[in-house]
Structure formats: C-alpha cells, structure tokens
C-alpha cells in the first residue's frame, strides 16, 4: 500500500496543549490552509482513546483541513472533506465512520 502524498505536504510543528502550527500552506482540492494556522487536533473524548488515539498522525491531514473549514464556519464542507481525506489516507473504514459521525454530531448539535 502506498502512502498518501498528503503526508508529505503537511508540515506542522507541535505546540503546548496538544496543538499544532502549520509551517507551510496545505492544499487539498483547491482549498488552502495558510501557513501559521493553529489546530487543536482531534477532540476525541478520553473514553474513546483506546480505540481512536487523539492526534494520531494518520488523521492529521483530515483534522487540519476540518479545523480550518470550521474556523470559516463552513461546517458541512468541513465534515465532507474530513471523510474524504481520511479515505484518501487509508484510515480504516470503521475508524473513519466513527470519526466522521462524531464530527457531524459536533458540528450539527454541539458547536
């Protein structure tokens, strides 16, 4: 299985409190997250960490794009792109669906 080029394109630096700063622009399907954008990573409730570790690097491209689009209040687009990127980066289907429906729940009812 080949590694998605998204991993090579995503350059981040860790910050305190489980945050990351984008070191260079990150583009996916015509949407560019600017250099300097700060993401808080995946907000996964602690009870689920056994199944889905927070800030798993495999999900970071999807998380960065999702957080950026949510910062622009483009929630439906953010959720769809989150799912698309996880599929492209070969996130396991069950993990992908759990995370997708988790963000859908968050963006529809909790935000």
C-alpha positions, -999 to 999 in steps of 0.1 A, spaced: 0 0 0 14 34 -9 15 64 14 -7 93 5 11 124 -7 -9 144 18 15 133 45 45 148 26 26 181 20 15 186 56 42 203 77 34 210 113 52 219 145 39 207 178 28 234 203 19 230 240 -15 216 250 -18 192 220 -19 219 194 -1 221 161 11 250 139 11 247 102 46 255 89 36 259 52 4 261 33 -16 228 30 -38 225 -1 -65 198 -8 -90 200 -37 -84 237 -42 -87 248 -6 -55 261 11 -49 262 48 -25 291 53 9 288 69 6 297 106 -28 281 111 -31 265 145 -52 234 151 -61 218 184 -60 184 168 -88 159 171 -110 165 201 -118 129 210 -134 122 244 -109 103 266 -132 73 269 -126 66 232 -88 70 233 -83 32 235 -99 28 200 -90 62 184 -59 79 199 -61 117 199 -38 134 174 -30 102 156 -7 114 128 -26 93 103 -56 116 108 -37 149 110 -43 160 73 -81 155 78 -81 172 112 -61 203 99 -85 208 70 -116 202 91 -105 227 118 -96 253 91 -130 250 74 -148 251 107 -130 283 116 -146 297 85 -180 283 96 -181 260 65 -192 231 86 -209 208 61 -180 212 37 -156 206 66 -172 173 76 -173 160 40 -137 169 34 -128 153 67 -143 120 55 -127 123 20 -92 129 33 -94 100 58 -105 78 29 -76 90 8 -51 85 37 -64 49 41 -79 54 76 -96 21 85 -133 23 75 -147 17 110 -124 44 124 -133 68 95 -170 63 100 -169 67 138 -148 99 135 -170 113 107 -202 108 126 -186 122 157 -177 155 138 -212 155 122 -227 153 157 -204 181 169 -210 205 140 -248 199 140 -256 199 176 -228 209 199 -209 238 183 
